[in-house]
Amino acid sequence: MYRWDIVKQIKPLCLFINISLFYIAFFQYIIDGRPEGIPDLWDAQFYFLIALAFVFSLLTVALAGRPVAAIPGLLLLVTIVIAVTPEGSRIGIRLSLFAAAAATSGFSIPFPFNAIMIPATIFATLASIRTEIAWDLWLIKPDYSERLGSIFVIGAVGIITTTLSAAIRTIKEQQTEIGNLENTIAQLTTANIGFQEYAKYIEEQSREVERKRITKEIHDIIGYTLTTVIMLLREAKLYITANSHVKDVLDQADQHCQSGLEETRQFLRILRSIETTKIPLVDAIRKLASSFQNATGVQVQIDFGNAIYPVNENIQNTVIRLLQEGMTNALRHGKASRITISLWIHEGMLIIDMMDNGRGTTQFNEGIGLAGMRESISALGGQFTAGPISGGFKLTAHIPMQGGNNES
């Protein structure tokens, strides 16, 4: 059971303690009967006061965590004082009801009001131990050891519940802080992956620009040089006689230069027309997994199976976004330390399984990210499922290989 589950069980626990202690007090009164010499009317009054005290107790629990809960808490003490004063030396009912009041105050009334309620409960206990009551009857007080023992028990209950309430408040604050840190880690992880992808894009763009610059310089330098050489050769032929062997050599040189110039221009045109090769899906997934693992320390294992064939851009982008969302959720929500990804192509379907060893949950609500993935995969004609499994979380996607456009 996680700490958050413990926090959520505090109210039910407080209600269980109240019901148990009130039942004990009520049962003791039925067994022991009303105190000797007290009029018959007191039975109805005692039951009414017990019911009223229980209502104040429930109201205090319902307002748990708010300062206003101290008001029904004080009314609870007043009602119990009136109810148990005629009990005289019978300490059992008094002890049960004031212990219930101490537990209710410690659990439900926020700090520092719950700490103030401890001495108030002890004072109310002492105020209920009187010799003379409203009917001018003299009752025997509990002996000193019984009074001291009851005060010790009630004080201990108050201190324990107040301390537990403070611990719960600390746990809630820590959980809020941890949640903020988890969100920050997830955002940093996503940003880190995004920066790496952007750096890769910039690197590729820089290479493309540099390649085109070099081809332009080669074209200018070689083109200018060869053109100049051709012009010089033709100029030289004007001064050579028709039957000279040198003229033949110059003609051959002219032809070679022209041929070389044309071939250079042709290959440079081909080189400039070549687009940067798109990174294959296999390499893209490897880079994504490596970036995520380096950024978070989460071990990512990939099994490509027979899914080594190229896919169109729509499918590749969808798969990458799906894996990004799944890995981020595994870290953020599941606190996973290991993620396993498997891909397989079967009957024209690209099947993707992602499993992690996170803490999982019995109550799974699909978030915006996964809902968006479901829509994207459905738009490609595929299917998507996600949910907790034994020892972690799993998501599965079936995407037609011909989903989206058919460009490879």
C-alpha positions as CSV (number, residue, x, y, z in Angstrom):
1,M,0.0,0.0,0.0
2,Y,1.4,3.4,-1.0
3,R,1.6,6.4,1.3
4,W,-1.2,8.1,-0.6
5,D,-3.4,5.1,0.1
6,I,-2.6,5.4,3.8
7,V,-3.6,9.0,3.8
8,K,-6.9,8.3,2.2
9,Q,-7.7,5.7,4.8
10,I,-7.4,8.2,7.8
11,K,-11.0,9.3,7.7
12,P,-12.4,5.8,7.5
13,L,-10.0,4.8,10.4
14,C,-11.2,7.8,12.5
15,L,-14.9,6.8,11.8
16,F,-14.2,3.2,12.8
17,I,-12.5,4.3,16.1
18,N,-15.4,6.7,16.9
19,I,-18.1,4.1,16.2
20,S,-16.2,1.5,18.2
21,L,-15.7,3.7,21.3
22,F,-19.3,5.1,21.1
23,Y,-20.6,1.6,20.9
24,I,-18.5,0.5,23.9
25,A,-19.9,3.4,25.9
26,F,-23.5,2.8,24.9
27,F,-23.1,-1.0,25.6
28,Q,-21.6,-0.2,29.0
29,Y,-24.5,2.0,29.9
30,I,-27.0,-0.7,28.9
31,I,-25.2,-3.3,31.0
32,D,-24.6,-1.2,34.1
33,G,-27.8,0.7,33.9
34,R,-28.3,4.3,35.0
35,P,-26.4,5.4,38.2
36,E,-28.2,4.8,41.4
37,G,-30.6,7.5,42.5
38,I,-30.7,9.1,39.1
39,P,-34.3,9.7,37.8
40,D,-35.8,7.5,35.1
41,L,-35.9,10.5,32.8
42,W,-32.1,10.3,32.6
43,D,-32.1,7.3,30.3
44,A,-33.8,9.2,27.5
45,Q,-31.5,12.2,28.1
46,F,-28.3,10.0,28.1
47,Y,-29.3,8.4,24.7
48,F,-30.1,11.8,23.3
49,L,-26.7,13.2,24.4
50,I,-24.8,10.1,23.1
51,A,-26.5,10.6,19.7
52,L,-25.8,14.3,19.7
53,A,-22.2,13.7,20.6
54,F,-21.9,11.2,17.8
55,V,-23.3,13.7,15.3
56,F,-20.8,16.3,16.4
57,S,-18.1,13.7,16.0
58,L,-19.2,12.9,12.5
59,L,-19.3,16.6,11.7
60,T,-15.8,17.1,12.9
61,V,-14.6,14.2,10.7
62,A,-16.5,15.6,7.7
63,L,-14.7,19.0,8.2
64,A,-11.3,17.3,8.7
65,G,-8.4,19.5,7.8
66,R,-10.3,22.8,8.2
67,P,-9.9,25.1,11.2
68,V,-13.7,25.3,11.5
69,A,-13.7,21.6,12.5
70,A,-12.7,22.9,16.0
71,I,-16.2,24.2,16.6
72,P,-18.0,20.8,16.4
73,G,-15.0,19.4,18.3
74,L,-15.6,21.7,21.2
75,L,-19.4,21.0,21.1
76,L,-18.5,17.3,21.2
77,L,-16.5,17.9,24.5
78,V,-19.4,19.9,26.0
79,T,-21.9,17.2,25.1
80,I,-19.8,14.4,26.5
81,V,-19.2,16.4,29.8
82,I,-23.0,16.7,30.3
83,A,-23.5,13.0,29.4
84,V,-20.9,11.5,31.7
85,T,-21.1,13.8,34.8
86,P,-23.8,11.7,36.6
87,E,-21.6,8.6,36.2
88,G,-19.7,9.4,39.3
89,S,-17.1,6.7,40.0
90,R,-18.0,4.6,36.9
91,I,-15.0,5.4,34.8
92,G,-15.6,3.1,31.7
93,I,-18.1,5.2,29.8
94,R,-16.2,8.4,30.6
95,L,-13.0,6.9,29.3
96,S,-14.5,5.6,26.1
97,L,-16.2,8.8,25.1
98,F,-13.3,11.2,25.9
99,A,-10.9,8.8,24.1
100,A,-13.2,9.1,21.1
101,A,-13.2,12.9,21.4
102,A,-9.4,12.9,21.7
103,A,-9.0,10.7,18.6
104,T,-11.5,12.8,16.6
105,S,-9.7,16.0,17.5
106,G,-6.2,14.7,16.8
107,F,-7.2,13.2,13.4
108,S,-9.6,15.8,12.1
109,I,-8.7,19.2,13.6
110,P,-5.7,20.8,11.8
111,F,-2.5,21.9,13.6
112,P,-2.2,23.8,15.9
113,F,-5.8,23.6,17.0
114,N,-5.6,19.8,17.5
115,A,-2.7,20.4,19.9
116,I,-4.8,22.8,21.9
117,M,-7.6,20.2,22.0
118,I,-5.5,17.8,24.0
119,P,-5.4,19.9,27.3
120,A,-9.0,20.9,26.6
121,T,-10.1,17.2,26.5
122,I,-8.1,16.5,29.7
123,F,-9.8,19.6,31.4
124,A,-13.2,18.4,30.2
125,T,-12.5,15.0,31.7
126,L,-11.6,16.5,35.1
127,A,-14.7,18.8,34.8
128,S,-17.0,15.8,34.4
129,I,-15.8,14.3,37.7
130,R,-18.0,16.1,40.3
131,T,-19.4,15.2,43.7
132,E,-22.7,17.0,43.4
133,I,-24.9,17.0,40.3
134,A,-28.0,18.8,39.0
135,W,-30.4,16.6,41.0
136,D,-28.6,17.4,44.3
137,L,-27.3,13.9,44.5
138,W,-23.9,13.1,45.9
139,L,-21.9,10.7,43.9
140,I,-18.6,9.0,44.7
141,K,-15.7,10.3,42.7
142,P,-13.3,7.8,41.0
143,D,-10.3,7.2,43.2
144,Y,-7.0,9.1,42.4
145,S,-5.4,6.2,40.5
146,E,-8.5,5.8,38.2
147,R,-8.6,9.5,37.5
148,L,-4.9,9.6,36.8
149,G,-5.1,6.5,34.6
150,S,-8.0,7.8,32.5
151,I,-6.2,11.2,32.0
152,F,-3.1,9.3,31.0
153,V,-5.0,7.2,28.4
154,I,-6.9,10.2,27.0
155,G,-3.8,12.3,26.8
156,A,-1.9,9.5,25.1
157,V,-4.6,9.0,22.5
158,G,-4.6,12.8,21.8
159,I,-0.8,13.0,21.5
160,I,-0.7,9.9,19.3
161,T,-3.4,11.1,16.9
162,T,-2.0,14.6,16.8
163,T,1.4,13.3,16.0
164,L,0.0,11.0,13.3
165,S,-2.0,13.9,11.9
166,A,1.2,16.0,11.7
167,A,3.0,13.0,10.0
168,I,0.2,12.7,7.5
169,R,0.4,16.5,6.7
170,T,4.1,16.1,6.1
171,I,3.5,13.1,3.8
172,K,1.0,15.1,1.8
173,E,3.4,18.0,1.5
174,Q,6.2,15.6,0.4
175,Q,3.9,13.9,-2.1
176,T,3.1,17.3,-3.5
177,E,6.8,18.2,-3.7
178,I,7.5,14.8,-5.2
179,G,4.7,15.2,-7.8
180,N,6.2,18.6,-8.7
181,L,9.6,17.1,-9.1
182,E,8.3,14.3,-11.2
183,N,6.6,16.8,-13.5
184,T,9.8,18.7,-13.7
185,I,11.8,15.6,-14.5
186,A,9.3,14.6,-17.1
187,Q,9.4,18.0,-18.7
188,L,13.2,18.1,-18.6
189,T,13.3,14.6,-20.1
190,T,11.0,15.6,-22.9
191,A,12.9,18.8,-23.4
192,N,16.2,17.0,-23.4
193,I,15.0,14.6,-26.1
194,G,13.6,17.5,-28.0
195,F,16.8,19.4,-27.9
196,Q,18.7,16.3,-29.0
197,E,16.3,15.9,-32.0
198,Y,16.6,19.6,-32.8
199,A,20.4,19.4,-32.6
200,K,20.3,16.4,-35.0
201,Y,18.1,18.3,-37.3
202,I,20.4,21.4,-37.2
203,E,23.4,19.1,-37.8
204,E,21.7,17.6,-40.9
205,Q,20.7,21.0,-42.1
206,S,24.2,22.3,-41.6
207,R,25.6,19.4,-43.6
208,E,23.1,20.0,-46.4
209,V,24.0,23.7,-46.6
210,E,27.7,22.9,-46.5
211,R,27.3,20.3,-49.2
212,K,25.6,22.7,-51.5
213,R,28.2,25.4,-50.8
214,I,31.0,23.0,-51.7
215,T,29.3,21.9,-54.9
216,K,28.8,25.5,-55.9
217,E,32.5,26.3,-55.2
218,I,33.6,23.3,-57.2
219,H,31.4,24.3,-60.0
220,D,32.7,27.8,-60.0
221,I,36.4,26.9,-59.6
222,I,36.6,24.0,-62.0
223,G,34.1,25.5,-64.5
224,Y,36.1,28.7,-64.6
225,T,39.4,26.9,-64.9
226,L,38.3,24.6,-67.6
227,T,36.6,27.3,-69.6
228,T,39.7,29.4,-69.4
229,V,41.9,26.5,-70.5
230,I,39.5,25.9,-73.5
231,M,39.7,29.5,-74.5
232,L,43.5,29.5,-74.3
233,L,43.7,26.4,-76.4
234,R,41.5,27.8,-79.1
235,E,43.5,31.0,-79.0
236,A,46.7,28.9,-79.4
237,K,45.3,27.1,-82.4
238,L,45.0,30.4,-84.3
239,Y,48.8,30.6,-84.5
240,I,49.4,27.0,-85.6
241,T,49.6,25.9,-89.2
242,A,47.0,23.5,-90.5
243,N,49.4,20.6,-91.0
244,S,51.1,21.0,-87.7
245,H,51.0,18.0,-85.3
246,V,50.6,20.5,-82.4
247,K,47.2,21.5,-83.8
248,D,46.0,18.0,-83.4
249,V,47.2,17.9,-79.8
250,L,45.5,21.1,-79.1
251,D,42.3,19.8,-80.6
252,Q,42.4,16.7,-78.4
253,A,43.1,18.8,-75.4
254,D,40.2,21.1,-76.3
255,Q,37.8,18.1,-76.6
256,H,39.0,16.6,-73.3
257,C,38.5,19.9,-71.5
258,Q,35.0,20.4,-72.9
259,S,34.1,16.8,-72.1
260,G,35.5,17.2,-68.5
261,L,33.6,20.4,-68.0
262,E,30.3,18.8,-69.2
263,E,30.8,15.8,-66.9
264,T,31.7,17.9,-63.9
265,R,28.6,20.0,-64.4
266,Q,26.5,16.9,-64.8
267,F,27.7,15.3,-61.6
268,L,27.5,18.5,-59.6
269,R,23.8,18.8,-60.7
270,I,23.2,15.2,-59.6
271,L,24.9,15.9,-56.3
272,R,22.9,19.1,-55.6
273,S,19.7,17.3,-56.4
274,I,20.3,14.5,-53.9
275,E,18.1,15.1,-50.8
276,T,19.3,14.3,-47.3
277,T,18.4,10.6,-46.6
278,K,15.6,10.2,-44.1
279,I,16.7,8.4,-41.0
280,P,15.2,4.8,-40.9
281,L,12.6,3.9,-38.2
282,V,15.0,1.4,-36.6
283,D,17.7,4.1,-36.2
284,A,15.2,6.7,-35.1
285,I,13.9,4.4,-32.3
286,R,17.5,3.5,-31.3
287,K,18.4,7.2,-31.0
288,L,15.2,7.9,-29.1
289,A,15.8,5.1,-26.6
290,S,19.5,6.1,-26.2
291,S,18.6,9.7,-25.5
292,F,15.9,8.7,-23.0
293,Q,18.2,6.2,-21.2
294,N,21.0,8.8,-21.0
295,A,18.7,11.5,-19.7
296,T,16.8,9.4,-17.1
297,G,18.9,6.3,-16.3
298,V,15.9,4.1,-17.1
299,Q,17.1,1.0,-19.0
300,V,15.4,0.6,-22.4
301,Q,15.6,-2.7,-24.2
302,I,14.4,-3.0,-27.8
303,D,13.6,-6.1,-29.9
304,F,12.9,-5.1,-33.5
305,G,12.0,-8.7,-34.6
306,N,11.3,-8.6,-38.3
307,A,10.3,-4.9,-38.2
308,I,13.3,-3.7,-40.2
309,Y,11.5,-2.5,-43.3
310,P,11.0,1.2,-44.1
311,V,7.7,2.8,-43.3
312,N,6.1,6.0,-44.5
313,E,6.6,9.3,-42.7
314,N,3.1,9.3,-41.1
315,I,3.7,5.9,-39.5
316,Q,7.2,6.7,-38.4
317,N,6.2,10.0,-36.7
318,T,3.3,8.3,-35.0
319,V,5.5,5.4,-33.7
320,I,8.1,7.9,-32.4
321,R,5.5,10.0,-30.6
322,L,3.9,6.9,-29.1
323,L,7.2,5.6,-27.7
324,Q,8.0,9.1,-26.4
325,E,4.7,9.3,-24.6
326,G,4.9,5.7,-23.2
327,M,8.5,6.1,-21.9
328,T,7.7,9.5,-20.3
329,N,4.6,8.0,-18.6
330,A,6.6,5.0,-17.4
331,L,9.1,7.3,-15.7
332,R,6.6,9.9,-14.5
333,H,3.7,7.8,-13.2
334,G,5.1,4.3,-12.9
335,K,8.6,5.2,-11.5
336,A,9.9,2.4,-13.8
337,S,13.5,1.4,-13.9
338,R,13.3,-0.8,-17.0
339,I,11.3,-0.5,-20.2
340,T,11.0,-3.2,-22.9
341,I,9.9,-2.4,-26.4
342,S,9.2,-5.0,-29.1
343,L,8.2,-4.5,-32.7
344,W,6.9,-7.2,-35.1
345,I,5.2,-7.2,-38.5
346,H,2.4,-9.7,-39.0
347,E,-0.1,-9.8,-41.9
348,G,0.6,-6.3,-42.9
349,M,0.4,-4.9,-39.4
350,L,3.2,-3.2,-37.4
351,I,2.7,-4.5,-33.9
352,I,4.3,-2.4,-31.1
353,D,4.4,-3.6,-27.4
354,M,5.9,-1.5,-24.6
355,M,6.1,-2.8,-21.1
356,D,7.6,-1.4,-18.0
357,N,8.3,-2.6,-14.4
358,G,6.6,0.4,-12.8
359,R,4.4,0.3,-9.8
360,G,1.2,0.1,-11.9
361,T,-2.2,1.0,-10.5
362,T,-5.6,-0.7,-10.1
363,Q,-7.3,2.6,-11.1
364,F,-6.2,3.6,-14.6
365,N,-7.5,6.7,-16.2
366,E,-6.3,7.4,-19.7
367,G,-4.7,10.8,-19.9
368,I,-4.6,13.4,-22.7
369,G,-1.4,12.1,-24.1
370,L,-2.5,8.5,-24.5
371,A,-5.9,9.6,-25.8
372,G,-4.1,11.6,-28.4
373,M,-2.1,8.6,-29.4
374,R,-5.2,6.5,-29.7
375,E,-6.7,9.1,-32.1
376,S,-3.5,9.3,-34.2
377,I,-3.3,5.5,-34.5
378,S,-7.0,5.2,-35.3
379,A,-6.5,7.8,-38.0
380,L,-4.0,5.4,-39.6
381,G,-6.6,2.6,-39.4
382,G,-4.9,1.0,-36.4
383,Q,-5.8,-0.1,-32.8
384,F,-4.4,1.0,-29.5
385,T,-4.7,-0.5,-26.0
386,A,-3.1,0.6,-22.7
387,G,-3.5,-0.5,-19.1
388,P,-1.8,-2.0,-16.0
389,I,-0.5,-5.5,-15.9
390,S,1.1,-7.7,-13.2
391,G,4.3,-5.9,-12.2
392,G,3.9,-2.9,-14.4
393,F,2.1,-1.2,-17.3
394,K,1.7,-2.2,-21.0
395,L,0.6,-0.4,-24.1
396,T,0.1,-2.1,-27.5
397,A,-0.5,-0.6,-30.9
398,H,-1.4,-2.3,-34.2
399,I,-0.7,-0.1,-37.2
400,P,-1.3,-1.1,-40.9
401,M,1.9,-0.8,-42.8
402,Q,0.0,1.1,-45.5
403,G,-1.5,3.5,-43.0
404,G,-1.5,7.2,-44.0
405,N,0.2,8.0,-47.3
406,N,2.1,5.3,-49.1
407,E,5.4,7.1,-49.5
408,S,8.3,5.1,-48.3
